[in-house]
Amino acid sequence: MSSTATGLLLGLAADRLLGDPRRGHPVAGFGRVAAALERRTWRDHRAAGVVHVALLVGGTVALARVPDQVRRPVPRTLLTAAATWVVVGGTSLDREAAAVGRHLAAGDLPTAREQLTHLVGRDTSQLDEAEIVRATLESLAENTSDAVVAPLVWGAVAGIPGLLGYRAANTLDAMIGHRSPRYERFGWAAARFDDLLNLPGARLSAALAVVLGDDPARAWRTWRKDAGGHPSPNAGPVEAAFAGALGIRLGGTNDYGGRVEHRAVMGDGPPPTRADLERARVLARRIGVAAGLTAWLTRSTIMGA
């Protein structure tokens, strides 16, 4: 049995049981290094961003090759499990979504809006309950792919370097891969590279939503019909598949602190409710387990050690 494959499953189980490390999270350390390097590499053009991403992601992959060279089965399994635990974020995502749901159930809209800022970049200050539920569910769908499925895909393909390299790229996208005067050009490489790395994970996430959701035919139809209307090539398939699988409608107008986006509607059902958010959490957990088993099977049967 592949040590890497077993480590992926153990790391996923550790995330399910423990959530993210509470202190000294390596991703936070990476963020500090990236911010320090940015003070030296930032220039208002794309080439500087390419260099920035290459240094940080390339450096992470190079360092990750050290533990990946271990060949003894038990240490290799444990090292892979530790890397997977650090990289995968399904339990933290689920806890954030659950907290929003609890505040809504208590009728505490202000606290629900504040909690939602942990999940989304849009302005939450004026959202009503229906819009809070929609935003939470959209984030849950997208981040199930970004924070759970995609790292498992790259762990299956490339072991510890795949896990840590993916998370480095994903973190850089969150830090600089957004539209703003400072990052419009400098952050271009981070955004595009993250899009590229998430292509397989997003499609696997959407496919698993189709298979594991309440209405596979509707989920497939909604994915094929509505995903292209989303501005993201990866969030679109996942959110559309979730909408179809749950029989709801996602998309609409989002306010990002004065920058308003009118996004295409995905799905032909009613707007989501609190009950739908709970159903989405169940679906996301199922997808995480199925992705872990897929990664284990892929690594065991195709990739070797």
C-alpha positions, 0 to 999 in steps of 0.5 A: 500500500502506498505510504503517500496515499495512506498519509493523505487519508490520515491527514484528512482524518486529522483535519476532520477531528482536529481542524487547523493547528491552533498555534504556529500555523505554517500557512501564517508563517508563509504569509509573513515571508511572502509579505516581507518578500513583496516589499522587495519584489513589488513593481507595478507590472506583471513580470514582477508578479511572475518573479514573486510567485516563482520564488515563493512557490518554487522555494516551497516546492524545493523545501518540500522535496526534502521530506518527500525523499524519505522512503521508509513507509512509516515516516513517509506516511506520517510526514504526508499526513502532517502536510495534508493536515496543514494544507486541508481546511475542510473542518475550519470551513465547516465550522465557519459556515455552521457559526453563521447558521447558528447566528441566523437561527438566533435572529442575530443578523449583525453577528451573522454578518460579522461572522460571514466576513471570515468567509467572503470578501464582499460587503456584508454590512447590509445583507439580509438573511437570504443574502447571508445564506447565499453568500455562505453557501457560495463560499462553502461550495467554492472553498470545498474545492479550493481548501479540500479537493484541490490539495488532495488532487495535487497530493495524489499527483505530486506528494508533499511538494504537490500539497505544499506547492498548491497551498503556497499558490493558493495563499498567494492568490488570496493575498495578491490575486485580486483586483485593486490599484496595487495588485491589478498587474502585480497580482496577475500571475498569482491569480492565473496560476491559482486558476490553473492549479484549481482546474482539476480540483474544481471539476472533480468537486463538481462531479462529486456534487453531481454524484453525491447530491440529492438530484444528480440529473439536475446538478449535471444539467445546471453545471453544464448550463450555468457554470459559464456565466460565473466570472471564475472558471473554477468557482462556476462549475462547483457553485452551479453543481451545488445549486443543481444538487440542492435544488436552489438558486445561487448568483446575483448581485455582490457588493465588494466595498463599492465595486458591484458585480452582477453575476449570472443566476445558477440553478432554477430553484428558489433562493437558499434557506438556512435548511439548505445551508445545513444540507450544503454542509452535509454535501461538502463533507461527503465531497471531502470524504469522496475526494480523499478516497479518490486521492488514495485510490489514484496514488495507490494504483497509478502513482506508486509510493 
